[in-house]
Amino acid sequence: MLALEVALLSDRGGRKYNEDACGHWHSKRHLCCVLADGAGGHGGGDIASRIAVQELIGRFSSRPSEHGAELDVMLRQTNEVLRGQRVPGTARQDMHSTVVCLVVDFIGHTAHWAHAGDSRMYWFRRGRLLDRTRDHSLVQSLVDAGSLQPHEAKGHPKRSELRSALGIAGDVLEVTATDGQGTVEAGDVFMLCTDGLWEYIDDPVLEQTLAASQRPSAWIDLLAQEVRRAAAHKTSHDNFTALVVWTRPVPEA
C-alpha cells in the first residue's frame, strides 16, 4: 500500500478571472485527480472547466475505472455533457476545455490516465522525469513530424492552437489514454498542470525544484515563484494551475 499526499495550486495570473479548475476524490483504493483549462470567453471557459472536473469525478466515483480505455470513455461522455450545456447567445455558446485525469490505485500500486488538449500529466521517479502526456496541439504535431525542434515549440506563434479539447464534435475529439496500467513505486511523484504553468518551466527546472523540496506544498510554492518570475514581463499572462501527488511507503506499525 502507498501513502499519498496531495497539494494544489491555482492562480489567475494576469487575467481578470481564472478559467482553470481542478479537483480530486478518493475511495479506500483509488485516488482520482482531474484538471481542466477552459476557453470560450466572457465566463464560458470557467463554466466548461468546472463541468469537466465535476463530471469526471462524478463518473469515476460511481464506477471507478481500472485502465485507460475506461477513462477514455468517461472523457467522451463528459464531452457530450459539456456540448449539451451550451446555450446560444450566452457565455456558454462556444465553451471548450482541455482536461487531464489521473487515477492512482494505492493498494495495487498502479496508475492510468487520459487527456484531451494541452493540459499535462508528468510522472517523476527518483527525481527524474519518467513520462508525460503529449499535447493535442498544432505545435506538437509539427514536432512529431520533424518540422519543428522541441526547443522551438514554446516560442512558436501558434503554440496555443489545439487539435482537440472537450467541446468539439465527438467524432473528431482526440483522447489519448494509457494502454493498461503503469506500475507505481513508493516515492514516485505525479503532477497535473495547465499550459499556464508548463509554458514557463522547462523539464530540467521541474526536476531541480522537485529535488529541492521536501514536501509537495514546498514544491508547489517553488513552481509558483518560477512562473511569476518567468512571466513578469507579461502583465496578462495566463492562469496557472497544478495538482501534485506524492507517493510514499506506508510507515510500518
Sequence and secondary structure as in RCSB ss.txt:
>XXXX:A:sequence
MLALEVALLSDRGGRKYNEDACGHWHSKRHLCCVLADGAGGHGGGDIASRIAVQELIGRFSSRPSEHGAELDVML
RQTNEVLRGQRVPGTARQDMHSTVVCLVVDFIGHTAHWAHAGDSRMYWFRRGRLLDRTRDHSLVQSLVDAGSLQP
HEAKGHPKRSELRSALGIAGDVLEVTATDGQGTVEAGDVFMLCTDGLWEYIDDPVLEQTLAASQRPSAWIDLLAQ
EVRRAAAHKTSHDNFTALVVWTRPVPEA
>XXXX:A:secstr
 EEEEEEEEEE TTSSS  EEEEEEE SSEEEEEEEEEESSTTHHHHHHHHHHHHHHHHHHHS  SSHHHHHHHH
HHHHHHHHHT  TTSTTTT EEEEEEEEEETTTTEEEEEEESS EEEEEETTEEEEE    BHHHHHHHTTSS G
GGSTT TTTT BS  BTS TTT   EE SS EE  TT EEEEE HHHHTT  HHHHHHHHHT SSHHHHHHHHHH
HHHHHTTT TT   EEEEEEEEEE    
